[in-house]
Amino acid sequence: MSQIRLNKTQWSKIQPHLSGRAATGRPPADDKRTLEAILFVLTTGCRWRDLPSEYGSYVTAWRRHRRWTQDGTFARIWHRFLSELEFKGKLDLKTCALDGSYVRAKRGANESAEPVEGSTSKHHAVVDGNGLPLAVVLSDGRCHDVTRAIAAVESIQIGCLRRRPRGLAADKGYDSREFRNYLSMRGIRHSIPERKKAKRRPGRPPAFHRDLSSNRWKVERFFAWLDNFRRLATRFERLCMMHLGFILLACVMILLRNVLK
C-alpha cells in the first residue's frame, strides 16, 4: 500500500498553525508523522488499528486527530488558507454555490453521539466561484437542505473575520421565502429556481441570474473531491466531531494545492 508523505513545502505551510505541545509529561510523538498517519486513514479509508507501523501508534494518531479537531486546529488552518487565497486574488465571492450531499453512515448518523444503524448523514457546503470550500455543515440525513442553509452561510469565515458571499446559487431544494428574505436583507444576490409544484406566491417571480446558476455545478465537483478521500465516502465515526475533523482536514488539503500554485 502506498505511503502518504508531506513534502517540505506542504509541511512548512501547515506546521506553524498546529497547536502547541504540553509543557510536562513524556515527549510527544512527532507532529509530521502523526499528521501523515491521519492523512493515510483519511485517504485510504482504512481502520485506525490497520495503520502501518511506520506511522507509529494508531492510538496516538486517533487522539491527536481528536485534539486537533476539538481545539480548532484544523478549522484555523482552513480559515488561514482561505485568507491567503483571498490575498492572492484566488477567491471569488461573487458567484458562490450552496448544496447538500448524502453520505451513508455505518455507525453514526445524527448530530449526537448515539449511533443510528443504517441511516445517513448529510454534508451541506458553500463553495466560491472556483469551487473552493468556504463552509461545511453536518446534519442528520433526514434533515431538509433548506433547514441548514442559513447556518452554512453564517459559518463562512476567512481568516479571523466572518464573511458573506456577494452572490449565491442553489437548487430548488432551497426554494424558501424565509431563506430568500435572509439573503435579500443581507444584500446577497441569489438565484434559486422555484419548485414546479409549489403554490404560486403573489407578486413578481424570483429573479434568475444566469451568471450565478451557471456555476452551481462547482459545488457538486467539490463533493466529488471529498469522495476522493475514501474515509468520507462512508461515515464510520460514531461522533459527529470526529467525522467533521476528517472533512476539515480534507478541505485543508484541497486548499493547500491552490495555495502552493
N, C-alpha and C positions, 0 to 999 in steps of 0.2 A: 504493500500500500504506500502511495506517495506521501512524502512528508510536507508539512506546512511550515514554511520559514519566512520570517520577515527580513527583508534586506536592510542595509544600514540607513538608507534614505527613509524608508517607511518607519523604521523604529525611531529615528530622530524626530519624526513628526508626532509620534504617539507618546513617547517616554515622558516629556515634560508635563503632561497632563494627568499622569497616573497618580493616585492617592499615595501619600507618604507611608512609610513603614513605622511599625511600633518601636518605641524607644527601648523597651525591655523585652526579655524573652530570648529564645534561641534565634539564630539568624534565619530570616525568611527565605523562601525559595526565590530563585531568580525570576524577576518580573517578565523578562522577554520570553524565557522558556515557558512560563506559565501561561502567558497570553497566547503563545503559539499552540499550547495544548487546548485552550478554549476554542481557538480558531479551527483546530483539527476536528473537534467534536461538532462545531457549527457547520463546517464544510462537508464532512463525510456523513454526518448523522449517526455516528456510532454511539454506543452506550459509554457512559463515563468509565466504567470498570474495564472496558475494552481498549482504553487509551494505551498506545505503545509505551514501553518502559522508558524510551529516550526522552519522553516529555516529563518524567518524574511521576509523583504520586497523583492518581486521579482524584483522590480526596482533596489534596491541596488545590488542584485546578478547580474543582467544584466550589470550594469555599472562597477562592479568590474571585470566581465569577459571581458568586452571591454578594460578596463585599463590594465589588466594583459596580454592581447593579444598584445595591442599596444606597451607597454613598453618592450616587450620581456621577461616577467617573465616566461611564460610557456616554451618558447624556451630555456631560460637559465637553467631551472630545467632539461629539457630533455637532453641538452648537458652535464650538470654536472653529471647526472646519467650514461650517456654513458662513461664519463671519469672514473667514479668509477668502472664500469663493466670492462673496459679495464685494469684498475689497478689490478683487481682481476683475470684477465685472462679469462673472460667470453665472450669476443667479438672475433669473428672470421672474420677478414677482408680478408681472403684468398679465401673464397667461398661465395661471396655476390650474390644477385639476384635483378633484376630490372623488374618491370612490372607496368601495369596500370589497373585501375578498374573503371567502370562507377557507378555513383550514380544518382538516379532520383532527379531532382531539382524542387520543387514546386513553389518557388518564385524567385530564382536567379540561373543562370546557367553560366554566363560568369564572367570574372575577374573584371568587372566594377560593380557599384552599381545598374545598371539598371536591373530589373527583366526580365527574358525571360520565360514566362509561358510554361510549358510542355516540357522543354528542359532537358538536363542532364549536369552534371559536371563529371570530371574525376580526380581520385587520382593517382598520379604517385609516387611509393615508391621504395626505396632501402633498403634492409634488409641484415643483416650479415648472416654468416653461421648457426646461431642458430635461425634465423627468427626475430631477434630484429630490430626495425626500426632505420635506420640511417638517412634517409631523406624522406620528403614527399613534393611534389609539386602539386599545383592545376592548372587545366586548364579547358577551355570550353570542353564540351563533344564531340564537333565536331573536336577537335584537335587530330591529329595523335600522336601515342605514341612516335615515334622517335623524334618529334619536341621538346619534353620536356626531352629527355634522358640526354643531356649534362647538363641542368640546375639541374636535380636531382642529378647527380654525383657531380657536383660542389658545391652543397649546403650541403654536408656532413661535419659536424663539431662535433668534440669530445672535450669537454672542451672549451678552447679558441682557438683551432687550427683547421684549415681546414685540412681534411684528404682525402686520396684517397683509394679506395679498391684495394687490390692486385689481386683479381680475380673477374670477373663479368659474370653472366649468364643472358641471356634474350631470349625471344622467337622470332619468325620470324617477328613480327611487328617492331623489331629494326634492321632489315637487311638493313643497310645503309652504303655506303662506307665512308661517312663523319664521322659517329659515330665510325666505326671501326678504321679509321685513328686517331681519337681523342684518343681512348683508347690505341692504339699502341704507339703513341707519348708520352704518359704518363706512359708507362711501365705497363699497366694493362692487365693481361691475361684475355681473353674473349672467350666465347663460344656462338655464335649466329648462329643458322641454317639459311641457305639460303631459300628464298621463291621458291617454285617449278616453278611458272610461271615467275619468274624474268629472265631477259636476262642474259645469261652466260657471266661473266666477263673474260677477258683474264688473264692468269697467273694461279697460284695454287689456289685451292679452300680454303675457310676459314678453319682454324684449328678447330677441335672439341675436347673439353676437357670433358671427361665423369665425372670427379670429380666435375666440375662446373655445368654441366647441370643436374646432379642428385639432386642438391639442389634447383632447380628452383621452386619446389612446395612450398617452405617455404615462399615465398612472397605471394602466394595465401592463405596460412594459416594466414598470417598477416592481409590480407583483411578480412578474416573470424573473426579474433579477433576484428577488427574495427566494424564489423556488430553486435557484441555483445553489443556495445554501440548504443542503438536504435536511438539516435539523429543523428547518422551518416549514418543510413540505407537510409534515405531520407534527402536531403538538404532542410531545411526550411528557412535558413538565406538569406536575400537579399544581404548582404555584404559578399564578399569573405573572408575578415578578420575575421569575426565572426565565419564562418564555419571552417576556419583554426585554430582558437583558440580551438574549440572543438577537432579537430584532434590532436593538440599538447598536450592537456590535456589527451586524450586517450593514446597517446604514453608514457606520463609520468607515467600513472598508469600501463601500460604494463611493463615498465622498472622497476617500483618500486617493483613489485612482484619478479623480478630477483635480484634486489639489496638486498632485505631482506632475500634471501635464504642463 
